[in-house]
Each structure stands twice: as C-alpha cells, then as structure tokens.
Amino acid sequence: MNENKRLFVLPCLFDPDFPIIFEAVERIRKFHPQDDILVVDSDSSDVGYADVLKNNGVKVALIKNKNYDFGAYWWAYKHFYSEYDFFFFLHDSLLLKKNIEQFAKKGFFSVGYFYHHAGVGNIYSYKKPLAKYILSELLRKIKGIKSKATFLGFDNKYQLEWVKARFAEQNVALPDRFVSLFGPMMGIETSLLKELDELGLSKIQPESKIEQQAMERVWGVFLGLLGQDLVSNSIRGDFRFPEEEYVEKKFLVRS
C-alpha cells in the first residue's frame, strides 16, 4: 500500500490556450499536499504539458484515453487499486478553494447532484403559469430559499435509449426517479469501486459527448443500487443552487 493512501485523478484534454490543468494541480498541492495526483490524458494533440507535470512529481498516463472521464477513472482504478484506499475523481476544470478532507471521511461524496426522471425533457414542480413560476424561482434564489426539486430528463431520445441498452446488458433496471451524479465527479473508497466493478459499471464505456453526459445518470443509478447517498454528503449540492465554498467549477467547451 502506498504511504499516501489517496489519489486525485484528473482526466485532461489539454488546451494550450487554456491550460487549466496546471492551476487544478496547483490547488490540489496547496490544500492536499499529502495526497498523490494522477493526470490521465484524453488523447490530446499537444502532450508537452505532461513533462512539466512529471517534473513536479505528478503521475501522468499518456494512454490516448477516448472514453472521457469514465475511461480515466476506471483506468486509474484498474492500475492503482492495490496502492490506494480512496480516489478523488475530479475534472481538471474543478478548482479547489479549501481542503475537502471532511467530505472523504464517510467513504463517498458527490461533488454535486441533480434529481432525474426516466424520460426525455424536464418535469417542473409548479402549479402556476410559467412566467409567474420563473419569477418566483428567481425571487427564491435571490432570498436563498430552495424550491421543490425539478426532475431533469435525458437530453434526447438517443441518450435515453443508449442508457437503456447498456443497462439491459448488465441486467440493471432504469428507475422512474433517481439522483444523478454531477460531472460525474466524486470521492470514493476503493472497496466501493470494487463493488461497482462487480455490478458491471466499468463495462459501460461512453464514446461520444452525449454518452459521456449520460454517465452522470449511469453513475447515479449504480451508486443508488449500493445504497449510496449522493445528497447529504455533497460539496456543491444541488446543481441548480451550487455552493462554491470549497470548489469552483470552470465550464469549458470541449468535444
């Protein structure tokens, strides 16, 4: 077992015009100097950044990963499960603002979550005209009052059918209502990853952006099968009302 029993895993599609990976690593080093860092490259056209990171003690896997964050996470687990007790699976666009040790103590935490239903399109929990609903929601947000959950749906029919097909291959049913994992990003014990692997989660490999986005739903359902609570131990909380005390999310446009 590695002396540092926790590993930060960051997938990276490097953009020389916006090299955010360096700031992400710097923030981790600042707030978690005792933990190790692994960057898994997502088939970047420019991998010169890897030498800079390696020279600063960061592990870098130039594996031409084409399966987005999911591919990076499972590659890290398969290669380092015997060395680490706990993995922080984060995007390179998520920047730490504080130490997040307290969230890891329960064995699992979500970076964020959202409520979901098993159809296409969103379900709004309002009983008034849409214009009045939007105004009331804006006022609630200004006052810091959280409204009833809105259930998000799949982005389109292809995404829904893709998830149903992958679930059928693993004999998993899609619930009518569930909680999805924002990102997907999380902190997770190695033993829990082993259980997810045994359920077949690692076999569901996204190969396009719309499939990667579907993985927020897939992770949520599989974690739910193991009784994991994505809501009560969450860094940013409900994605509609994100808390930015511990982290800040940079939203980048990448294919």
C-alpha positions in Angstrom: 0.0 0.0 0.0 1.3 3.4 -0.9 2.2 5.6 2.0 -0.1 8.3 0.6 -3.3 6.2 0.6 -5.4 8.6 -1.5 -5.1 9.6 -5.2 -6.5 12.5 -7.1 -7.4 11.5 -10.6 -7.9 14.2 -13.3 -8.7 13.4 -16.9 -7.2 16.0 -19.2 -7.8 17.1 -22.8 -5.1 19.7 -22.9 -5.7 23.1 -24.5 -2.6 25.2 -24.8 -4.8 28.3 -25.0 -6.4 27.5 -21.6 -4.0 25.2 -19.7 -6.3 24.9 -16.6 -4.7 21.6 -15.6 -1.7 23.5 -14.1 -4.0 25.5 -11.8 -6.0 22.4 -10.9 -2.8 20.6 -9.8 -1.5 23.7 -8.0 -4.7 23.9 -6.0 -4.6 20.2 -5.0 -1.0 20.6 -3.9 -1.9 23.7 -1.9 -4.8 22.1 0.0 -3.9 18.4 -0.1 0.0 18.3 -0.1 -0.1 14.8 1.4 -2.1 13.2 -1.4 -0.9 11.9 -4.8 -2.1 13.2 -8.2 -2.6 11.3 -11.4 -3.5 13.0 -14.7 -4.9 10.8 -17.4 -4.6 12.3 -20.9 -7.6 12.2 -23.2 -5.7 11.8 -26.5 -4.6 15.5 -26.5 -2.9 16.7 -29.7 -0.3 18.5 -27.5 1.1 16.4 -24.7 4.1 18.6 -23.9 2.3 19.6 -20.6 3.0 16.1 -19.3 6.7 16.7 -18.9 6.0 19.8 -16.8 3.7 17.8 -14.5 6.1 14.8 -14.2 8.9 17.1 -13.3 6.8 18.3 -10.4 6.0 14.8 -9.1 2.6 14.3 -10.8 1.9 10.9 -12.3 0.8 11.2 -15.9 -0.8 8.5 -18.0 -0.5 9.1 -21.8 -2.9 6.4 -22.8 -4.8 8.2 -25.5 -8.0 7.8 -23.5 -11.0 8.1 -25.7 -13.7 7.3 -23.1 -13.8 10.7 -21.4 -13.7 11.0 -17.6 -15.1 7.5 -17.2 -12.2 5.9 -19.1 -9.7 7.9 -16.9 -11.4 6.9 -13.6 -11.5 3.2 -14.4 -8.0 3.1 -15.8 -6.8 4.6 -12.6 -8.7 2.1 -10.5 -7.5 -0.9 -12.5 -3.9 0.2 -12.3 -3.8 1.6 -8.7 -6.5 -0.2 -6.7 -3.8 -2.1 -4.7 -2.0 1.1 -3.8 -4.7 3.5 -2.6 -7.7 3.3 -0.3 -9.5 6.3 -1.7 -9.8 8.1 -5.1 -10.8 11.7 -5.8 -12.3 11.6 -9.3 -12.4 15.2 -10.4 -12.4 17.2 -13.7 -9.4 19.4 -14.5 -11.9 22.3 -14.6 -12.8 21.9 -11.0 -10.6 24.0 -8.8 -10.2 23.5 -5.1 -10.7 26.5 -2.8 -10.3 24.6 0.5 -9.2 21.2 1.8 -12.1 18.7 1.2 -10.9 16.1 3.8 -14.1 16.2 5.8 -16.2 15.0 2.8 -13.9 12.0 2.3 -14.4 10.6 5.8 -17.7 8.9 5.0 -16.2 6.8 2.2 -18.1 8.5 -0.6 -19.1 12.1 -1.5 -20.6 13.7 -4.6 -19.3 17.0 -6.0 -22.9 17.7 -6.9 -26.2 16.1 -7.8 -29.5 16.6 -9.6 -32.8 14.9 -9.5 -33.8 12.9 -12.6 -36.6 11.0 -14.2 -36.6 8.3 -16.8 -37.8 10.3 -19.8 -36.7 13.0 -22.2 -37.2 16.6 -21.1 -37.7 18.2 -17.7 -40.5 18.0 -15.2 -41.2 21.3 -13.4 -42.8 21.3 -10.0 -45.1 24.3 -10.4 -48.8 24.9 -10.2 -48.9 28.4 -11.7 -48.4 30.0 -15.1 -44.8 29.5 -16.4 -43.9 33.2 -16.3 -45.0 33.5 -12.7 -43.1 30.4 -11.8 -39.9 31.7 -13.3 -40.3 35.0 -11.4 -41.0 33.2 -8.1 -38.0 30.9 -8.6 -35.8 34.0 -9.3 -37.0 35.6 -6.1 -36.4 32.4 -4.2 -32.8 32.2 -5.4 -32.2 35.9 -4.5 -33.5 35.2 -1.0 -31.6 32.0 -0.7 -34.8 29.9 -0.4 -34.6 26.5 -2.2 -37.7 25.4 -4.1 -39.1 21.9 -4.7 -36.9 19.7 -6.8 -37.3 19.8 -10.6 -36.7 16.4 -12.2 -34.4 16.7 -15.2 -34.8 14.3 -18.1 -32.4 12.8 -20.6 -31.1 15.3 -23.2 -32.6 13.4 -26.2 -34.1 10.0 -27.2 -30.7 8.6 -28.4 -29.2 9.2 -24.9 -32.1 7.6 -23.2 -32.1 4.5 -25.5 -28.3 4.2 -25.1 -28.6 4.1 -21.4 -31.4 1.6 -21.5 -29.4 -0.7 -23.8 -26.3 -0.5 -21.6 -28.4 -1.2 -18.5 -30.0 -4.2 -20.2 -26.6 -5.7 -20.9 -25.8 -5.5 -17.2 -29.3 -6.6 -16.1 -30.0 -3.2 -14.4 -33.4 -1.5 -14.5 -33.7 2.2 -15.0 -35.7 3.7 -12.1 -38.6 6.1 -12.7 -36.9 8.6 -10.4 -33.3 8.8 -9.2 -30.4 11.1 -8.3 -27.7 11.8 -10.9 -24.1 12.5 -10.2 -23.0 15.9 -11.4 -19.8 15.7 -13.6 -19.7 12.9 -12.9 -17.3 13.8 -10.1 -16.9 12.2 -6.6 -14.6 10.9 -3.9 -14.9 7.2 -3.4 -13.3 4.3 -1.5 -11.5 1.6 -3.4 -13.8 -1.0 -1.8 -16.9 0.7 -3.2 -15.3 0.9 -6.7 -14.7 -2.8 -6.5 -18.5 -3.4 -5.8 -19.4 -1.1 -8.7 -17.0 -3.0 -11.0 -18.6 -6.3 -10.0 -22.0 -4.8 -10.9 -20.7 -4.2 -14.4 -20.4 -0.4 -14.3 -16.9 -0.4 -15.7 -18.2 -2.2 -18.9 -20.3 0.8 -19.9 -17.9 2.9 -22.0 -19.0 6.3 -23.4 -17.6 7.1 -26.9 -19.2 10.4 -27.6 -20.0 13.6 -25.7 -23.7 12.8 -25.4 -22.9 9.4 -24.0 -20.4 11.0 -21.5 -23.2 13.3 -20.3 -25.4 10.2 -19.9 -22.8 8.8 -17.5 -24.0 11.3 -14.8 -27.2 9.3 -14.8 -25.5 5.9 -15.0 -23.2 6.6 -12.1 -26.2 7.8 -10.0 -28.3 4.7 -10.7 -25.4 2.3 -9.9 -24.4 4.1 -6.7 -28.1 4.0 -5.7 -28.1 0.3 -6.2 -25.4 0.1 -3.5 -27.4 2.4 -1.2 -25.1 5.4 -1.6 -26.5 8.9 -0.7 -25.5 11.5 -3.2 -27.3 14.3 -1.5 -26.4 14.5 2.2 -22.6 14.5 1.7 -22.1 16.7 -1.3 -19.6 19.5 -1.9 -21.6 21.7 -4.3 -25.0 20.2 -3.5 -28.0 20.7 -5.9 -26.5 21.8 -9.2 -29.2 24.5 -9.5 -28.1 26.1 -6.3 -24.4 25.3 -6.2 -22.3 26.1 -3.1 -18.9 27.4 -4.0 -17.2 27.5 -0.6 -14.9 24.5 -1.2 -14.6 24.4 -5.0 -15.2 26.4 -8.1 -16.2 24.9 -11.5 -15.0 26.4 -14.7 -17.3 25.4 -17.6 -15.3 24.8 -20.7 -16.5 24.0 -24.2 -14.8 20.7 -25.3 -15.9 18.0 -27.6 
